[in-house]
């Protein structure tokens, strides 16, 4: 059975939520004080960070890997749905940033006034973002949590956004290049969009039941079990290392049900040892049903 890591996920999300709120307030304060469009856009990005943490907490609450009557395959797709919510928030942030930058092109604002203390505050913000991103990614990979890995990717994009904004404000402060603030708003938007695309790309396969393991690899493992004569019609879905679901048709060298059952038990144990938590459904067939079709075929 898959392990339930929701408690660890919630603890990480609560910690990062508190830090993201602090980051947002600092960015908003400096942005309002300086009138920086790129920094206000970055603050908006941080709002999505906090919203993503709240969304992650809600998704984690309903993402138990243990099956029940209404959800016999568990609830883990709730985490993937939460990750897609993060992608949606990133899309909204991208649109808002571009809208503000284009408006500033046609209606220039007052010159920016930046102080040394405000730049130091942004360095503190950058440090918070770096801690959050690496902390979430470390725990997410350790326990196999899509919501933490997706949120860490989002926060990683926030690091690059903050670096771009910080460099732009330094340029305005040192060289009085007022145009840098608007110019940097566009790469900020592209970074945000790319992060959203990555989150979407990584979670859609799980939601649409894309193949988790190549049928040839499963066939190779199963055929090494003593007593297995043939294995075909193999299908798999889920997340490798977290939980996968496998179906197959099996022909075994057995004259009674008990012996056939013992062979299938060995097959299931071998698959779980090789690929991690797995629920394997095996359909035992007579010898004359032997087939060379390892998996299902159809139009791509």
DONU-551020 format. One line per field, with one value per residue (C-alpha): x, y, z. Coordinates in pm, 1 decimal. Layout:
N
X <- c(X,...)
Y <- c(Y,...)
Z <- c(Z,...)
//
This chain:
300
X <- c(0.0,121.8,238.7,28.0,253.9,-19.8,94.3,442.9,292.7,66.3,351.8,569.1,281.7,200.3,565.1,592.1,255.5,377.9,702.6,519.3,286.9,590.6,753.1,436.1,403.2,767.5,742.6,415.2,553.8,867.0,669.7,422.5,704.8,906.2,624.7,804.0,577.6,804.1,814.0,437.2,402.2,642.4,427.2,128.7,331.3,384.2,8.0,-24.4,242.4,27.0,-287.5,-107.5,-13.9,-377.4,-483.3,-219.6,-344.3,-699.5,-584.7,-364.2,-657.0,-849.1,-558.8,-539.2,-374.7,-594.1,-903.0,-1256.9,-1604.4,-1648.4,-1284.7,-1160.3,-840.9,-753.6,-766.6,-419.9,-539.6,-658.2,-292.5,-259.8,-575.5,-417.2,-103.7,-318.5,-468.1,-115.5,-71.3,-394.1,-273.5,52.1,-143.3,-341.4,-20.8,134.6,-166.4,-168.2,202.9,177.7,-130.9,44.0,362.8,178.0,-26.0,295.9,438.9,154.6,128.7,468.6,461.4,658.9,1035.6,1124.9,1290.3,1484.7,1687.6,1961.0,1738.4,1471.5,1730.5,1840.7,1479.5,1461.2,1774.6,1600.9,1299.3,1527.7,1676.4,1328.7,1232.7,1549.3,1488.3,1123.3,1202.3,1479.8,1295.7,978.6,1168.1,1374.3,1072.4,860.9,1116.3,1176.9,811.3,699.4,450.1,343.3,191.0,517.0,730.7,495.5,488.8,869.0,892.9,660.3,873.1,1187.9,1041.0,976.8,1349.8,1439.4,1166.4,1299.6,1656.2,1543.9,1350.5,1638.0,1887.3,1648.3,1603.2,1980.2,2009.7,1754.0,1927.5,2282.8,2239.7,1891.4,1768.6,1396.0,1300.8,1452.5,1153.4,906.0,1147.0,1204.7,831.6,817.6,1080.5,913.4,590.8,771.5,928.8,590.0,434.0,712.5,667.2,294.4,361.6,604.7,353.4,83.6,314.2,411.9,62.0,-162.5,-24.2,-137.4,-486.4,-538.9,-400.3,-94.3,126.8,339.1,579.6,667.8,487.3,814.1,977.8,690.8,694.4,1067.1,1019.9,719.3,873.9,1160.2,919.5,930.6,606.5,510.6,463.4,325.7,230.6,34.2,-227.0,-27.4,-148.9,-21.5,-104.8,-19.5,309.7,621.5,758.8,436.8,157.6,92.8,-190.4,-104.0,-325.0,-209.1,-316.1,-100.4,-51.9,108.9,238.0,-14.1,-274.4,-473.6,-596.8,-378.4,-55.0,-164.1,-242.5,101.6,269.5,65.1,160.5,527.9,460.8,291.8,575.6,838.0,659.9,625.3,992.0,1100.3,864.3,745.0,384.2,163.5,-181.0,-160.3,-463.8,-379.8,-616.1,-502.2,-577.2,-537.8,-234.2,-423.1,-480.9,-108.6,-53.2,234.0,47.9,220.7,-11.6,-312.4,-278.5,-472.6,-442.6,-208.0)
Y <- c(0.0,355.0,563.2,855.3,1162.3,1422.7,1532.0,1617.0,1793.9,2008.6,2100.7,2217.1,2411.3,2592.5,2698.0,2820.1,2995.7,3206.7,3291.7,3373.9,3614.6,3789.9,3806.3,3948.6,4221.3,4322.9,4336.8,4526.8,4779.1,4847.8,4846.9,5108.0,5317.8,5321.1,5298.8,5009.2,4825.9,4521.0,4493.7,4530.3,4258.8,4046.4,4109.1,3983.0,3673.5,3626.4,3649.6,3343.4,3174.1,3218.3,3115.4,2804.9,2710.1,2739.0,2537.9,2278.2,2246.4,2187.1,1937.7,1752.1,1717.4,1517.8,1328.3,1017.8,726.2,479.4,355.2,379.7,287.2,593.2,608.9,249.0,369.1,622.1,1001.6,1092.2,1269.4,1550.5,1651.8,1660.9,1872.6,2105.8,2127.2,2224.7,2497.5,2628.7,2638.3,2838.3,3090.4,3128.6,3200.7,3472.9,3627.4,3627.3,3806.0,4071.4,4139.8,4182.4,4400.9,4635.3,4653.1,4737.2,5003.6,5161.0,5175.7,5401.8,5598.1,5644.9,5682.7,5911.2,5841.0,5573.8,5667.9,5381.9,5379.7,5147.5,5013.1,4911.5,4717.0,4537.6,4442.2,4284.5,4082.2,3947.6,3860.5,3677.8,3476.5,3373.4,3261.0,3053.4,2879.7,2803.4,2665.0,2429.7,2323.3,2232.4,2057.8,1853.0,1731.5,1689.5,1460.0,1271.7,1177.9,1193.4,1479.4,1640.7,1939.9,2024.2,1972.9,2189.5,2462.4,2449.0,2503.0,2799.3,2946.0,2882.2,3099.4,3361.2,3357.5,3444.0,3704.5,3869.2,3858.2,4027.8,4291.8,4350.5,4394.1,4632.7,4843.5,4852.3,4978.7,5249.4,5337.3,5352.5,5457.7,5616.6,5387.8,5433.5,5217.6,4906.6,4872.7,4829.0,4632.5,4370.2,4320.7,4124.8,3857.7,3830.2,3737.8,3481.6,3317.5,3293.2,3143.3,2884.5,2772.9,2723.9,2520.6,2293.8,2226.0,2149.2,1922.1,1717.1,1657.7,1607.3,1255.3,1140.9,1282.0,1130.1,788.5,797.0,485.8,475.0,193.2,56.5,-277.9,-430.1,-354.4,-513.1,-814.8,-860.0,-863.1,-1096.3,-1352.4,-1402.9,-1549.4,-1933.0,-2083.5,-1792.8,-1908.3,-1594.0,-1236.6,-1003.6,-724.5,-516.2,-172.1,64.8,408.4,621.8,769.8,553.4,541.3,672.4,439.8,260.5,42.3,-248.1,-490.1,-795.6,-1130.8,-1417.8,-1780.5,-1995.1,-2351.2,-2474.9,-2748.4,-2607.8,-2273.2,-2270.1,-2308.7,-2042.7,-1810.1,-1864.1,-1772.7,-1454.4,-1360.6,-1385.7,-1172.8,-902.7,-902.4,-873.2,-579.5,-397.3,-454.9,-322.5,-26.1,69.4,75.1,-101.2,-253.5,-531.3,-694.7,-1029.7,-1225.0,-1588.5,-1760.3,-2111.3,-2196.2,-2167.9,-1796.4,-1721.7,-1392.6,-1185.7,-857.4,-710.1,-413.0,-246.3,-108.4,160.4,491.6,741.2)
Z <- c(0.0,-72.8,219.5,340.0,349.8,385.8,731.2,602.0,299.9,517.5,752.0,460.9,303.7,629.8,673.3,315.1,337.4,630.2,448.5,124.2,305.5,454.8,109.8,-45.8,216.6,174.6,-205.1,-191.5,54.7,-148.1,-473.6,-347.5,-202.2,-524.8,-780.3,-954.7,-1199.7,-1217.3,-837.7,-803.5,-1069.0,-867.1,-559.6,-758.4,-837.2,-464.1,-407.8,-627.8,-415.5,-106.3,-292.3,-417.6,-62.4,45.8,-258.6,-177.1,179.8,53.9,-210.9,37.7,278.8,15.5,-144.4,74.4,-109.3,80.1,-107.6,22.6,-100.3,-323.2,-435.7,-472.5,-643.7,-373.7,-384.5,-509.5,-822.7,-596.5,-571.0,-949.0,-968.4,-712.6,-927.0,-1227.0,-1010.0,-961.0,-1339.1,-1367.6,-1107.8,-1300.6,-1618.0,-1440.6,-1304.0,-1651.8,-1799.1,-1526.4,-1564.6,-1942.9,-1912.1,-1669.2,-1876.8,-2199.8,-2021.3,-1888.3,-2242.4,-2355.8,-2032.7,-1863.6,-1487.8,-1259.0,-1223.8,-970.0,-641.5,-482.8,-161.6,-38.0,241.2,-10.8,-210.8,107.1,176.8,-167.7,-90.6,220.4,2.8,-240.4,46.0,165.3,-185.3,-222.2,112.0,28.8,-318.3,-208.0,108.1,-82.7,-360.5,-114.5,82.9,-232.9,-396.3,-72.7,-23.9,-389.4,-358.0,-688.8,-510.6,-330.2,-640.1,-847.2,-583.8,-555.2,-930.8,-898.4,-619.1,-823.6,-1097.2,-829.3,-751.0,-1109.4,-1121.4,-806.2,-940.3,-1264.5,-1074.9,-834.0,-1118.6,-1290.3,-979.7,-927.3,-1285.3,-1214.0,-884.4,-1025.3,-1388.5,-1375.3,-1654.4,-1589.0,-1888.7,-1723.9,-1493.9,-1780.5,-2000.1,-1731.8,-1683.0,-2009.5,-1924.6,-1584.5,-1761.3,-1978.4,-1673.2,-1506.8,-1821.0,-1853.8,-1494.7,-1553.4,-1867.1,-1682.1,-1404.5,-1662.9,-1861.7,-1557.4,-1416.5,-1719.7,-1795.5,-1450.2,-1492.4,-1839.0,-1734.5,-1957.0,-1955.2,-1639.5,-1735.5,-2078.1,-2126.6,-2252.6,-1916.0,-1721.9,-1954.4,-1896.0,-1518.4,-1520.8,-1756.8,-1507.6,-1251.6,-1246.0,-1372.4,-1603.0,-1962.9,-2123.6,-2033.4,-2261.5,-2279.2,-2029.4,-1919.7,-1653.5,-1513.4,-1211.5,-1089.6,-1077.3,-724.6,-571.2,-677.8,-1003.4,-1127.9,-1359.3,-1549.7,-1743.5,-1880.5,-1755.5,-1857.5,-1589.0,-1567.1,-1310.4,-1295.3,-1004.1,-879.5,-568.1,-766.1,-1015.8,-728.2,-573.6,-902.9,-934.9,-578.5,-676.1,-985.2,-776.8,-522.5,-797.2,-959.5,-628.3,-545.9,-885.7,-926.7,-579.4,-451.5,-706.8,-736.8,-993.2,-1150.2,-1309.9,-1535.3,-1553.5,-1886.8,-2033.7,-2247.8,-2578.7,-2506.3,-2543.0,-2732.1,-2871.6,-2816.6,-2512.4,-2489.8,-2649.0,-2998.1,-3176.0,-3351.0,-3183.7)
//
